[in-house]
Amino acid sequence: MKDSNESVVVRTSKPLFALGEVVMTSGVVELIDRYNLNPEDYLNKHVHGDWHEMGEEHERRNLESVQLGLSILSSFTLAGDFPERRICVMTQADRSVTTLFLPMEY
């Protein structure tokens, strides 16, 4: 077990889990279309364990979720002047579906 003061660094070049079918809410589709964003950027961070924006405790929970087969949630800051500041990615526990959504849509 990790000491609570130890930093968690998970990022890897190999995917940590399967994404399943990737779907996006209407808010994300609109944001991507309007601002020419690439959803793969967020999916790649999500599946490779780049969870540092959410803090160490959430990184630990996501790593545990990968190991135990639970749902995995990521949230990323959008760089630029967007009406939404963050985009979220959630993979279901059974790894059948990964959804990109805006916080206000959850």
Summary of the structure (lengths in Angstrom):
residues: 106
radius of gyration: 13.9
end to end distance: 32.2
largest distance: 44.8
contacts: 276
relative contact order: 0.25
helix: 36%
strand: 20%
